[in-house]
Amino acid sequence: MMMYPYIKLGPRDGILLISVSIMLVLTLVFNWSVWEFVSSIVAVIIAFSAGHMKSNEKNVLAFLKK
């Protein structure tokens, strides 16, 4: 289900935007520097993209088959 079809945002993108806004609020509340803000956003984006990587199911349990 698309929230805004002309922007092409889905629920996963909404979660990413919410997490980025939480990092912005934490930056403002705890007076983080720009580098801390950027590094936290990069970490969130890396975690978000790594969570959606497709696993290779052939090699996941290969050690159990032997």
C-alpha positions in Angstrom: 0.0 0.0 0.0 1.5 3.3 -1.1 1.0 6.3 1.2 1.6 8.9 -1.6 1.6 7.3 -5.0 3.2 10.3 -6.7 6.2 10.3 -4.4 6.4 6.4 -4.3 6.7 6.1 -0.6 5.8 2.8 1.1 5.6 1.7 4.7 9.3 0.7 4.8 10.3 4.2 3.7 8.0 5.7 6.3 9.8 3.7 9.0 13.1 5.0 7.7 11.8 8.6 7.7 10.5 8.1 11.3 13.9 6.8 12.4 15.7 9.8 10.8 13.4 12.2 12.5 14.0 10.5 15.8 17.8 11.0 15.2 17.1 14.6 14.5 15.2 15.1 17.7 18.0 13.3 19.7 20.5 15.6 18.0 18.5 18.7 19.1 17.8 17.5 22.6 21.2 16.2 23.5 23.2 18.8 21.5 25.0 16.3 19.3 27.4 17.6 16.8 26.8 17.4 13.1 29.2 14.4 12.8 27.3 12.4 15.4 24.1 13.2 13.6 25.5 12.1 10.2 27.1 9.0 11.6 23.9 7.9 13.3 21.9 8.5 10.1 24.5 6.5 8.1 24.2 3.7 10.6 20.4 3.7 10.4 20.6 3.5 6.6 23.1 0.7 6.6 21.0 -1.3 9.1 17.9 -0.6 7.0 19.5 -1.8 3.8 21.2 -4.8 5.5 17.9 -5.9 6.9 16.4 -6.2 3.4 19.2 -8.1 1.8 18.2 -11.4 0.3 19.9 -14.3 1.9 21.4 -17.2 -0.1 19.3 -20.1 1.2 21.5 -22.7 -0.4 24.5 -21.9 1.8 22.7 -21.1 5.1 22.4 -24.6 6.4 25.1 -26.3 4.3 27.1 -27.4 7.3 24.1 -29.4 8.6 23.7 -31.4 5.4 27.2 -33.0 5.7 
